[in-house]
Amino acid sequence: MPDFNHPTALKEDIHTLDRDCTTLSRHVLEQLQSFGPEAQDLSAIMTRIALAGKLIARRLSRAGLVEGALGFTGDINVQGEAVKKMDLYANEVFISVFKQSGLVCRLASEEMDTPYYIPENCPIGRYSLLYDPIDGSSNVDVNLNVGSIFSIRQQQGDDPQHNGQDLLQDGHQQIAAGYILYGPSTVLVYSIGRGVHVFNLDPSLGEFILATENLRIPDHGPTYSVNEGNFWQWDESMRDFTRYVHRHEGYTARYSGALVGDIHRILFQGGVFLYPGTRKQPEGKLRLLYESAPLAFLAEQANGAASTGYQPLLEVVPTELHQRTPLIIGSRENVALVESFIQERTRLEQDRIGLG
């Protein structure tokens, strides 16, 4: 029990109590240092995202007991991938929590061909929510970590064709981004361009409570996360990097099959996550608007870096809603190391064909 007669103990205890009372909605308002309409809207949007996370976490915790929670639906999404029942459920959760909110005019998801419009919200809700409802859904049936990724953008113009063309802007246009990790505890990580902040869901309160403020990625980390099963499908520069970490001490491989889980580790411990293009998919597998750009926004806010290998990820301007892109993300030094292998292979190739 703290000694309340001791000034230092009292100060530390009050600080701990204050942190334990910092909910997500309160934190957003404090970050914006405003209680104006825009700050209230952004706080309310984050509260709705948190609600979606709570509902999905509850479903996941009971997935093995609830009929129809596991397995495939039999449908194929716009990406050409088989849709899992949890993908569909999570997508419908996000729609449901925002449909009556008055906050968001449209939602765009990798599970939907085109954006979902909420016309009654559009006159006042000038925001768009882009999200991956369940990242790593192949892990659901075997009870491993999965996550949700989200990005908030300000709507530009009226979008009369309802095709979301104004969303085709670089990642710097995001006003907020983050993810929810469903694991031993449910964790929400977000940024509104003022650092990266981590919240844990307290089941007894039903609230996301501040756990870590202003998270910073170490400049260098020992972890590299990549699916080495694709080794012979990669460009030679990616194979060069992999051979390098195999031959040098101080590197360890960690790959879970869930992007959010691997990124969460790297945010705290440093390192690099790679999902390069392959011979079959030179553009990579990850969706720019729903996965890569939101996570790149977080990485840069946490003093990390994100790249395609040829340019900063946040500078990529998509040409379509479901565009894919390679992703190299994590500690600055690790990302720069991977880029150096790409640059060296590019130089060698130019020399070979006489362009050097």
C-alpha positions as CSV (number, residue, x, y, z in Angstrom):
1,M,0.0,0.0,0.0
2,P,1.5,3.4,-0.9
3,D,2.6,5.7,1.8
4,F,0.3,8.7,1.2
5,N,2.4,10.8,3.7
6,H,5.4,10.6,1.4
7,P,5.2,13.3,-1.4
8,T,7.0,11.2,-4.0
9,A,4.9,8.2,-3.4
10,L,1.7,10.3,-3.6
11,K,2.8,11.9,-6.8
12,E,3.6,8.5,-8.4
13,D,0.3,7.0,-7.3
14,I,-1.7,9.9,-8.6
15,H,0.2,9.6,-12.0
16,T,-0.6,5.9,-12.1
17,L,-4.2,6.5,-11.3
18,D,-4.4,9.2,-13.9
19,R,-3.0,6.9,-16.6
20,D,-5.3,4.1,-15.6
21,C,-8.2,6.5,-16.1
22,T,-7.1,7.7,-19.5
23,T,-9.6,6.2,-22.0
24,L,-9.2,6.2,-25.7
25,S,-11.8,9.0,-26.3
26,R,-10.3,11.2,-23.6
27,H,-6.8,10.7,-25.0
28,V,-7.8,11.7,-28.5
29,L,-9.3,15.0,-27.2
30,E,-6.2,15.6,-25.1
31,Q,-4.0,15.0,-28.2
32,L,-5.9,17.5,-30.2
33,Q,-6.0,19.9,-27.3
34,S,-9.5,20.9,-28.4
35,F,-13.1,20.2,-27.6
36,G,-14.3,21.7,-30.9
37,P,-16.6,19.9,-33.4
38,E,-13.7,18.3,-35.4
39,A,-12.0,17.0,-32.2
40,Q,-15.3,15.7,-31.0
41,D,-15.9,13.9,-34.3
42,L,-12.5,12.3,-34.4
43,S,-12.9,11.2,-30.8
44,A,-16.3,9.7,-31.5
45,I,-15.0,7.9,-34.6
46,M,-12.2,6.3,-32.6
47,T,-14.8,5.3,-29.9
48,R,-16.8,3.6,-32.7
49,I,-13.7,1.8,-34.0
50,A,-13.0,0.6,-30.4
51,L,-16.6,-0.7,-30.2
52,A,-16.1,-2.7,-33.4
53,G,-12.9,-4.1,-31.9
54,K,-14.7,-5.1,-28.7
55,L,-17.4,-6.9,-30.7
56,I,-14.9,-8.7,-32.9
57,A,-12.8,-9.7,-29.9
58,R,-15.8,-11.1,-28.2
59,R,-16.7,-13.2,-31.3
60,L,-13.1,-14.4,-31.6
61,S,-13.0,-15.5,-27.9
62,R,-16.1,-17.7,-28.5
63,A,-15.3,-18.7,-32.1
64,G,-14.9,-22.4,-31.3
65,L,-18.2,-22.4,-29.5
66,V,-20.4,-20.4,-31.9
67,E,-21.9,-22.2,-34.8
68,G,-20.9,-20.6,-38.1
69,A,-18.0,-18.6,-36.7
70,L,-15.2,-20.6,-38.3
71,G,-14.4,-21.8,-41.8
72,F,-15.2,-20.3,-45.3
73,T,-18.3,-18.8,-46.6
74,G,-17.8,-20.2,-50.1
75,D,-17.6,-16.7,-51.7
76,I,-14.6,-15.1,-53.4
77,N,-13.8,-11.4,-52.6
78,V,-12.6,-8.7,-55.0
79,Q,-9.0,-9.8,-54.4
80,G,-9.8,-13.3,-55.7
81,E,-9.4,-14.8,-52.2
82,A,-11.8,-17.2,-50.4
83,V,-13.8,-15.3,-47.8
84,K,-13.8,-16.6,-44.3
85,K,-16.8,-16.4,-42.1
86,M,-14.9,-14.2,-39.6
87,D,-13.9,-11.8,-42.5
88,L,-17.6,-11.4,-43.3
89,Y,-18.7,-11.0,-39.7
90,A,-16.0,-8.4,-39.0
91,N,-16.8,-6.4,-42.1
92,E,-20.5,-6.3,-41.1
93,V,-19.5,-5.2,-37.6
94,F,-17.7,-2.1,-38.9
95,I,-20.7,-1.2,-41.1
96,S,-23.1,-1.7,-38.3
97,V,-21.3,0.5,-35.7
98,F,-20.9,3.4,-38.2
99,K,-24.3,3.1,-40.0
100,Q,-26.2,5.1,-37.4
101,S,-23.3,7.2,-36.2
102,G,-23.7,10.3,-38.3
103,L,-19.9,10.5,-38.5
104,V,-18.7,8.7,-41.6
105,C,-20.1,9.1,-45.1
106,R,-18.5,5.9,-46.5
107,L,-16.5,2.9,-45.6
108,A,-14.0,1.1,-47.9
109,S,-12.8,-2.4,-47.1
110,E,-10.8,-5.0,-48.9
111,E,-13.8,-7.2,-48.5
112,M,-16.0,-5.0,-50.6
113,D,-15.7,-4.3,-54.4
114,T,-16.7,-0.6,-54.0
115,P,-17.1,1.7,-51.0
116,Y,-20.2,1.4,-48.8
117,Y,-22.0,4.7,-48.7
118,I,-24.2,6.0,-45.9
119,P,-26.1,8.8,-47.6
120,E,-27.8,10.0,-44.4
121,N,-24.4,10.7,-42.9
122,C,-22.9,12.5,-45.8
123,P,-24.2,16.0,-45.1
124,I,-22.5,16.1,-41.8
125,G,-20.0,13.1,-41.7
126,R,-17.3,14.2,-44.0
127,Y,-15.0,11.4,-43.1
128,S,-14.1,8.1,-44.8
129,L,-13.0,4.9,-43.0
130,L,-10.8,2.5,-44.8
131,Y,-10.1,-0.8,-43.1
132,D,-9.1,-4.4,-43.3
133,P,-11.7,-6.1,-41.0
134,I,-9.6,-9.2,-40.2
135,D,-5.9,-9.3,-41.1
136,G,-4.4,-12.8,-41.0
137,S,-7.7,-14.6,-41.1
138,S,-6.0,-17.8,-42.0
139,N,-5.0,-17.8,-38.3
140,V,-8.5,-17.7,-37.0
141,D,-9.3,-21.4,-37.3
142,V,-6.1,-22.4,-35.4
143,N,-6.6,-19.8,-32.6
144,L,-3.5,-17.6,-33.4
145,N,-3.2,-13.8,-33.4
146,V,-5.2,-11.7,-35.9
147,G,-6.0,-8.0,-36.2
148,S,-8.0,-5.2,-37.8
149,I,-6.3,-2.3,-39.5
150,F,-8.0,1.1,-40.0
151,S,-7.4,4.5,-41.6
152,I,-9.4,7.7,-41.5
153,R,-9.4,10.2,-44.3
154,Q,-11.2,13.5,-44.8
155,Q,-13.6,13.3,-47.8
156,Q,-12.6,15.4,-50.7
157,G,-15.4,16.7,-52.9
158,D,-18.8,15.2,-53.4
159,D,-17.9,11.9,-55.2
160,P,-21.0,11.9,-57.4
161,Q,-20.0,8.7,-59.1
162,H,-19.7,6.8,-55.8
163,N,-16.5,5.2,-56.9
164,G,-14.2,6.7,-54.2
165,Q,-11.8,8.2,-56.7
166,D,-10.8,11.0,-54.3
167,L,-9.4,8.3,-52.0
168,L,-6.6,7.7,-54.5
169,Q,-4.2,10.0,-52.7
170,D,-0.9,9.4,-51.0
171,G,-0.6,8.2,-47.4
172,H,0.2,11.6,-46.1
173,Q,-3.5,12.5,-46.5
174,Q,-4.5,10.1,-43.7
175,I,-5.6,12.0,-40.6
176,A,-5.5,9.0,-38.4
177,A,-4.5,5.3,-38.6
178,G,-4.1,2.3,-36.4
179,Y,-4.9,-1.3,-35.7
180,I,-6.5,-3.6,-33.2
181,L,-4.6,-6.8,-32.2
182,Y,-6.6,-9.7,-30.9
183,G,-4.4,-11.9,-28.8
184,P,-3.9,-12.7,-25.1
185,S,-5.2,-9.2,-24.5
186,T,-7.0,-6.9,-27.0
187,V,-4.7,-4.0,-27.9
188,L,-5.6,-0.9,-29.9
189,V,-2.7,1.2,-31.4
190,Y,-3.4,4.6,-33.0
191,S,-2.0,7.8,-34.2
192,I,-3.5,11.1,-35.3
193,G,-0.2,12.5,-36.4
194,R,1.0,13.2,-32.9
195,G,2.9,10.1,-31.9
196,V,1.8,6.5,-31.5
197,H,-0.2,5.4,-28.5
198,V,-1.1,1.9,-27.2
199,F,-4.3,1.0,-25.3
200,N,-5.3,-2.3,-23.7
201,L,-8.9,-3.4,-23.4
202,D,-9.8,-3.8,-19.7
203,P,-12.6,-6.4,-19.7
204,S,-13.8,-5.4,-16.2
205,L,-14.4,-1.8,-17.4
206,G,-15.2,-2.5,-21.0
207,E,-12.8,0.3,-21.9
208,F,-9.5,0.7,-23.8
209,I,-7.1,2.2,-21.3
210,L,-3.8,3.9,-22.1
211,A,-0.9,1.5,-21.6
212,T,2.0,3.2,-23.6
213,E,2.2,6.8,-24.8
214,N,4.5,8.0,-27.5
215,L,5.8,4.6,-28.5
216,R,9.1,4.8,-30.4
217,I,10.6,2.1,-32.6
218,P,14.2,1.3,-31.8
219,D,16.6,2.5,-34.5
220,H,17.7,-1.0,-35.0
221,G,16.3,-4.4,-34.0
222,P,17.2,-8.1,-34.3
223,T,14.0,-9.3,-35.8
224,Y,13.2,-9.9,-39.5
225,S,9.7,-11.0,-40.4
226,V,9.2,-12.5,-43.8
227,N,7.7,-15.6,-45.4
228,E,10.8,-17.4,-46.4
229,G,8.7,-20.0,-48.1
230,N,8.6,-17.5,-51.1
231,F,12.4,-17.3,-51.2
232,W,12.7,-18.6,-54.8
233,Q,9.9,-16.4,-56.0
234,W,11.6,-13.2,-54.9
235,D,13.8,-10.7,-56.7
236,E,17.5,-11.5,-56.3
237,S,17.9,-8.4,-54.0
238,M,15.5,-9.9,-51.4
239,R,17.4,-13.2,-51.5
240,D,20.7,-11.2,-51.0
241,F,19.2,-9.6,-47.9
242,T,18.0,-13.0,-46.5
243,R,21.4,-14.6,-47.1
244,Y,23.0,-11.6,-45.3
245,V,20.9,-12.1,-42.1
246,H,21.5,-15.8,-42.2
247,R,25.3,-15.3,-42.2
248,H,25.5,-12.5,-39.6
249,E,24.9,-13.0,-35.9
250,G,22.3,-10.9,-34.1
251,Y,19.3,-11.6,-36.3
252,T,16.4,-13.8,-35.6
253,A,13.4,-14.8,-37.8
254,R,9.9,-14.3,-36.5
255,Y,6.9,-14.6,-38.8
256,S,3.3,-15.3,-37.6
257,G,1.3,-15.1,-40.8
258,A,-0.6,-12.1,-39.4
259,L,0.7,-8.7,-40.4
260,V,-0.6,-6.9,-37.4
261,G,1.0,-9.3,-34.9
262,D,4.4,-9.0,-36.6
263,I,4.2,-5.2,-36.8
264,H,3.2,-5.0,-33.2
265,R,6.4,-6.9,-32.2
266,I,8.6,-4.7,-34.3
267,L,7.0,-1.5,-32.9
268,F,8.1,-2.5,-29.5
269,Q,11.3,-4.4,-30.2
270,G,12.6,-3.1,-33.5
271,G,13.5,-5.0,-36.7
272,V,11.9,-5.1,-40.1
273,F,8.9,-6.7,-41.7
274,L,9.0,-7.5,-45.4
275,Y,6.4,-8.5,-47.9
276,P,8.1,-8.2,-51.2
277,G,6.7,-8.8,-54.7
278,T,7.1,-12.3,-56.3
279,R,7.3,-13.6,-59.8
280,K,3.6,-14.3,-59.7
281,Q,2.7,-11.0,-58.0
282,P,5.4,-8.4,-58.7
283,E,3.3,-5.7,-57.0
284,G,3.1,-7.7,-53.7
285,K,0.2,-9.0,-51.8
286,L,-0.7,-6.3,-49.3
287,R,-3.3,-3.7,-50.1
288,L,-2.0,-0.1,-50.1
289,L,-5.0,1.8,-48.8
290,Y,-6.2,-0.8,-46.2
291,E,-2.9,-2.3,-44.9
292,S,0.4,-0.8,-46.1
293,A,-0.4,3.0,-45.9
294,P,-2.0,2.9,-42.4
295,L,0.9,0.9,-41.0
296,A,3.4,3.1,-42.7
297,F,1.7,6.1,-41.1
298,L,2.2,4.5,-37.7
299,A,5.8,3.5,-38.4
300,E,6.8,7.0,-39.3
301,Q,5.0,8.5,-36.3
302,A,7.0,6.1,-34.1
303,N,10.3,7.2,-35.6
304,G,10.4,4.2,-37.9
305,A,10.3,3.9,-41.7
306,A,8.3,2.3,-44.4
307,S,9.2,1.8,-48.1
308,T,8.4,-0.1,-51.2
309,G,12.1,-0.6,-51.7
310,Y,12.2,2.2,-54.2
311,Q,10.3,5.1,-52.5
312,P,8.8,5.9,-49.2
313,L,5.5,4.1,-48.8
314,L,3.5,7.2,-47.8
315,E,4.5,8.8,-51.1
316,V,2.8,6.2,-53.3
317,V,-0.3,7.4,-55.0
318,P,-2.7,4.6,-55.8
319,T,-4.4,4.3,-59.2
320,E,-7.2,2.0,-57.9
321,L,-8.9,1.3,-54.6
322,H,-7.5,-2.3,-54.2
323,Q,-4.0,-1.6,-55.4
324,R,-1.3,-3.8,-53.9
325,T,2.3,-2.8,-53.0
326,P,5.4,-4.4,-51.7
327,L,6.1,-3.4,-48.0
328,I,9.4,-3.0,-46.1
329,I,8.6,-1.5,-42.6
330,G,10.2,-1.2,-39.2
331,S,13.3,0.3,-37.7
332,R,15.1,3.0,-39.7
333,E,18.4,1.2,-39.9
334,N,16.9,-2.1,-40.8
335,V,14.7,-0.7,-43.6
336,A,17.7,1.2,-45.0
337,L,19.7,-2.0,-45.0
338,V,17.1,-3.8,-47.1
339,E,16.9,-0.8,-49.5
340,S,20.7,-0.9,-49.9
341,F,20.4,-4.5,-51.3
342,I,17.8,-3.3,-53.7
343,Q,19.9,-0.3,-54.8
344,E,23.0,-2.5,-55.3
345,R,21.1,-5.0,-57.5
346,T,19.6,-2.1,-59.5
347,R,23.1,-0.7,-60.0
348,L,24.5,-4.0,-61.1
349,E,21.6,-4.5,-63.5
350,Q,22.1,-1.1,-65.0
351,D,25.8,-1.8,-65.4
352,R,25.0,-5.1,-67.1
353,I,22.9,-3.4,-69.8
354,G,25.2,-0.4,-70.1
355,L,23.0,2.2,-68.4
356,G,25.4,2.8,-65.4
